Amino acid sequence: MRIGELAALLGVSTRTVRYYHHKGVLPEPPRLTNGYREYGMRDAVALARVRRLVELGLTLDEARDVIAEDRSRELPEILAEIDADLAAQEREIHRRRARLAEVLARAEDGTLGPDDTASPDLLAFLRVVDMPASKSAAWDRDLLVLVDSVSAAPDRQRAFTMLDTLAADPSTTEQGQEFYRRLDELADAEPGDPRVAPLAAALADYSVEHVLHDLRPGPGWDPEQLEPFLEGLAPAQAEVVRQATRLIAAQLTG
């Protein structure tokens, strides 16, 4: 068969076949003297298997690995792994739909709040922790929502374990409340205010001791990357966070 005949037989386009070749999913067949690919039954079976694996939910890279491993593995073993992976995806979809149903219910009865689209772990934490009604606390809460949204599950779980530990310690919680109060006092101050540097140093020491003691910045990490997230703070407040971030980076790398 030529590539057009193979594609027509399996109900795909010739572009799809060429793309599978490019990705290494479908082995290249021998070519005739005129340069045309010559496909046979083995190629048709391979293409059919790729299509089926993709329909089952595998990525092209995963399908390529499965086909490459087929030579040394039994088909029932491969299918069992695919089934287990699909079952895990199904459980995750059910979990996400259950969470979405909660949010939709709140939206329909008019009780949906700005934090209610966060994960259940973050919502539980925010309900337990009495964050003051201040602009600096609101900024911190928004930052938590953002981190919660973009973090991988293991990192998110470690973070909430740490936050729960902090919330259970009254003295640590009181320190956090004091930081918010001191930040709020800088709402109308300039970046050069003499209160900025001492507060930044205290915040950095607190963060390294209680929050970031087990972390190390990755290669190429730059404190300046925080700049876009300082938008909701007053100039002096932003300068506190800016200086604290630099001090934290110096302590963790030094």
N, C-alpha and C positions, 0 to 999 in steps of 0.2 A: 504493500500500500504506500501511497504518497501521503504527505502530511495532511492534505485536504481530505483524503478518504478516511484517514484515521480519525480526524476531528469530527467528520460527519457521522462516523460510526458510533462515537461516544457522545455525540451531542454537545460538543464544545467548539470553540473557534480555533483556528490555526494559531492565532495570537496566544491563546491560553497554552497550547502545546509548546510553543516556543518559549513562553515564560516559565513553564515547568522545567524545560531543559536548562534555561538560564539559572534557575534557582537550585539546580542539581537534584530536583525531586524525581524527574523522569530521565533515565539514562539516554544518552545520545545513541541512535541506531547507526549502523554502518551506512556509508554514502556510496552511491553509484559513481561511475567514472565521470559523469556529467555534474557531480556535486550534489545531486538531490538525495535527501534522506530516503532510506528504504525501510518501511516499517513492516513488522510481521505480527503474528498472533501474540508472541511474548510481550511486544510493545503495547498492544491493545489491552492485554490483561493488566499490565503495569499501570497504564493510564486509568483504567477502570478502578483499580485499587486506590490510586491517588484521589480520584474524585470521591470515592466512598469514604475514605478517611477524612477528607475535608468536610464532607457532609455530616460526619459524626462529631465535628467540632474541633478537629485538630488543625493547628496552623500548618503551613507548608513545611516549615522547618521540622515540626514534629512528625509530619507524614514522611518526610525524607528519612528521618532517623528510624522510624518504624520499618520502612521498606529496606533500609540498609541492614537492619538487625534481623530481618525475616530469615536470612540465610541460616542463622544459628538458633532460631527460636521457633517454638511451636505456635501456630495460629491461635489456639485457645488462650495461651498466655498473653499474647498481644491484645486480643479482644477483651480479656479480663481487665487489663490495665486501662484500656480505653473506657470500659464501662465504669471502672472506679473513678476515673477522672471526670466523666460526665455526671456521675452521682454527686461528686463534690461540687461541681458547678451548679447542679440542680439545688443542692442544699443552700448554696450561697445566694442563688436567685430567690429562693423562698424567704431567706433571712432579710434580703433587701426589700422584697415586696411587703413583708410584714412591717418593716420600718417605714416604708413609704405609706402604707395604710394608716399608720399612726399619724404621720404628718398630714395626710389628706383629711383625716378626721378632724384634726385641729384647725385646718384651713376652712373646712366647711362650717364648723361651729364658731368661727371667728376668734379662736384662742391661740392661733399660731403666732409664736413670738420669734424674734430675730435669731435666737439660738436654737430653735427647735429643728433645724435642718442638720444640726451637728450629730455626731455619733451618740449612741446611748451611753457610752462610757463618759463622754464629755458632759452630756446633760446631767448624768448622775453626780458628777463631780461639782458642776455649777450649782446644783440644788443643795449640796452639802456645805459648800464653801460660801460664807457670807461675804461676797465681794461688795465693797461700798459703792454707793451711787455717785461715782465721780468720773470725770472724763478720762483720767489716766487708767482707772480700773476698767472702763469700757474699752479703751484701746487694748489693754492687756487681754481682755476677754475675746475681742475680735481676733487678736493674734493667735490665741489658743484655738479658736474655731478654724483658722486658716491652717495651722500646723496639723490639727486633727484631720483635716480634709486631704492633705497631701502626703501624710505619713503612711508608710507601710504598716500592716497590722502588728508585726512583732515590735517595731519601734514605738507604735502608739500604745501598746500594752505596757511596755516598760515605762513609758512616760507617765501613764496614769497610775501605775503602781507607786512611782516616786511621788507624784502629786498627792495621792491618797495618804502617803506616809507623812508628808508635810502638813496636810490638813488636820491630821490626828494630833499634832503637837501644838498646844495652845500658844506656847511662846514663839514658835516659828510663824504661826498664823498672825500673831500680834505684830511681829516684825514686818510681815508683808503689808499689813494694814497701815503701819507707820510709813512705809515707802510710798504708798498711794497718797497719804496725807501730805508728805513733804513734796511730792511731785505736783500735787494740786496747788500748793502754795506758790509754785513757779509758773502758774498759768499766764501771768502778765509780765513775767520777768524776761530780761534779755539773756542771750547765751553766755555773756560774760559775767553773769551774776555770781558773787562769791559763794553762794550756796550750792552751785552746780557741781564743782569738783568734789567736795566732801560727800555729797549724796551719791555721785557716780562711784566713788571708791567704796562706799558702804554697800551699794547695790552689787558691785562686782564681787566683793568678798563674800557676801551672802549667797550669790549665785554659784560661785565656785565651791563653797562649803556644802550647800544644801541641795543644789540642783544639778550642776554640771561636773561634779567631782570625778565621775567615771568616764567622762567624754574627752575626746581630743579632736580639735579641728582637723578636717581632712586636708590633703594636699591642695594648695592653691586657694584655700579659704581666705577670704578678704572681708574684714569688718565693714568695708564700704558697701558690701552687698545688702546691708540692712537699710540703707538710705531710702529706698522706695516705700518701706513700711513705717517710716517716721512721719508720714504725711498728716496723720490725725493728731499729732502732738503740737503743743505750743513750742516756740523756738528754744526756750530754756529747757523744757522737758525733753525735747529731742536731743539736745546737747548732753543731757544727763545719760540717756540711753546710749548715745554715740560714744561718749567717753568710757562708760561702763563696759561696753562691748570690746573696746580696744584693750582695756585693762584685763578683761577676762581672757581674751586671746593671748595676751602677754603671759598671764599666769599659767594657762594650760599648755602653752608651748615652751615655757621657760623652765 
